[in-house]
Amino acid sequence: MDTLARLEQHLADIGLSVRGTCRYDFEGARTLEDHHSQVVLIGNIGGGFWPIFKASGFSGEDALDRWTKHVLDPIADDVGARALYPSEKPYAPFQQWAMRAEGLKRSPLGILIHPKYGVWHAYRAAF
């Protein structure tokens, strides 16, 4: 099984999916080694992951962020990737990546609206 197929299987088990890929240059990179040629966006469409998250027992402040790291860090290790999260500094350009990877556009309020799922989607990490 190739790496992308293995990643997609891991994500399906937790209600997440590969949202798209794009080439990038991360301006916040501190060294040449921090620059990579591709990013894989990971997130949810709809609420399919919600029952899995609720059953996890994570609660309290930043529960969803903590759960996300808990389930995605081992997957990143398994596929040989580095995980980046939208809430961690230095902030990665998730909205720019999403617009390039999925062709999304900003609404007048600055929210990325998916043409099929509206606002019922999110980006949880990038590998």
C-alpha positions as CSV (number, residue, x, y, z in Angstrom):
1,M,0.0,0.0,0.0
2,D,1.4,3.4,-0.9
3,T,1.9,6.2,1.6
4,L,-1.2,8.2,0.5
5,A,-3.4,5.1,0.6
6,R,-2.1,4.3,4.1
7,L,-2.7,7.9,5.2
8,E,-6.3,7.8,3.8
9,Q,-7.1,4.6,5.6
10,H,-5.8,5.9,9.0
11,L,-7.9,9.1,8.5
12,A,-11.0,7.2,7.5
13,D,-10.8,5.3,10.8
14,I,-11.1,8.6,12.7
15,G,-13.6,10.4,10.5
16,L,-11.1,12.7,8.8
17,S,-9.9,12.8,5.2
18,V,-7.2,14.2,2.9
19,R,-8.7,17.5,1.8
20,G,-6.2,18.3,-0.8
21,T,-2.5,18.8,-1.7
22,C,-0.5,21.7,-3.0
23,R,3.1,22.8,-3.4
24,Y,4.2,25.5,-1.1
25,D,6.9,27.7,0.3
26,F,6.3,28.4,4.0
27,E,7.5,31.9,4.8
28,G,7.8,31.1,8.5
29,A,10.4,28.5,7.9
30,R,13.5,29.1,9.9
31,T,15.9,26.8,8.0
32,L,16.2,25.3,4.5
33,E,15.2,21.9,6.1
34,D,11.8,23.5,7.1
35,H,11.0,24.0,3.4
36,H,9.3,21.1,1.7
37,S,7.7,20.8,-1.7
38,Q,4.2,19.6,-0.8
39,V,1.6,19.9,1.9
40,V,-1.3,17.5,2.4
41,L,-4.2,19.1,4.1
42,I,-6.2,17.0,6.5
43,G,-9.6,17.8,7.9
44,N,-13.3,17.0,8.1
45,I,-16.2,17.5,5.9
46,G,-19.5,17.4,7.7
47,G,-19.7,15.9,11.2
48,G,-18.6,12.3,10.5
49,F,-15.7,12.6,12.9
50,W,-17.8,14.1,15.7
51,P,-19.0,10.7,17.3
52,I,-15.4,9.5,17.3
53,F,-14.2,12.7,19.0
54,K,-17.1,12.6,21.6
55,A,-16.3,8.9,22.4
56,S,-12.6,9.7,22.9
57,G,-13.2,11.2,26.4
58,F,-11.3,14.4,25.6
59,S,-13.0,17.4,27.2
60,G,-12.3,20.8,28.6
61,E,-10.3,23.6,27.2
62,D,-8.9,23.0,23.7
63,A,-10.3,19.4,23.7
64,L,-10.6,19.2,20.0
65,D,-7.1,20.6,19.4
66,R,-5.7,18.1,21.9
67,W,-7.6,15.2,20.4
68,T,-6.5,16.2,16.9
69,K,-2.8,16.1,18.0
70,H,-3.4,12.8,19.9
71,V,-4.8,11.0,16.8
72,L,-2.7,12.7,14.1
73,D,0.8,12.8,15.5
74,P,1.2,9.0,15.4
75,I,-0.3,8.9,11.9
76,A,2.3,11.5,10.8
77,D,5.0,9.4,12.3
78,D,3.7,6.3,10.4
79,V,3.8,8.0,7.0
80,G,7.0,9.9,7.6
81,A,5.5,13.4,7.7
82,R,5.7,16.4,10.0
83,A,2.4,17.5,11.4
84,L,1.5,21.2,11.4
85,Y,-1.6,22.5,13.2
86,P,-3.6,25.7,12.6
87,S,-3.4,26.8,16.2
88,E,0.4,26.4,16.7
89,K,3.1,29.0,16.2
90,P,4.6,29.8,13.8
91,Y,1.2,29.9,12.2
92,A,1.2,28.1,8.9
93,P,-0.8,29.6,6.0
94,F,-3.7,27.1,6.1
95,Q,-6.2,29.4,4.3
96,Q,-3.7,30.0,1.4
97,W,-3.0,26.3,1.1
98,A,-6.7,25.5,1.1
99,M,-7.4,28.0,-1.6
100,R,-4.6,26.5,-3.7
101,A,-5.4,22.8,-2.9
102,E,-9.2,23.0,-3.3
103,G,-9.8,26.2,-5.2
104,L,-11.8,27.7,-2.3
105,K,-12.6,31.4,-2.2
106,R,-13.0,33.7,0.8
107,S,-16.5,35.0,1.5
108,P,-16.9,38.7,2.1
109,L,-16.4,37.9,5.9
110,G,-13.1,36.1,5.2
111,I,-14.5,32.6,5.8
112,L,-13.6,29.9,3.3
113,I,-16.9,28.5,1.9
114,H,-16.7,25.1,0.3
115,P,-18.8,24.9,-2.9
116,K,-20.5,21.7,-1.8
117,Y,-20.3,21.7,2.0
118,G,-20.6,25.4,2.8
119,V,-19.2,26.1,6.2
120,W,-19.4,22.4,7.3
121,H,-15.7,21.7,6.8
122,A,-12.5,22.4,8.6
123,Y,-8.8,21.9,8.3
124,R,-7.3,20.1,11.3
125,A,-3.7,19.7,10.2
126,A,-1.2,19.6,7.4
127,F,1.4,17.0,6.8
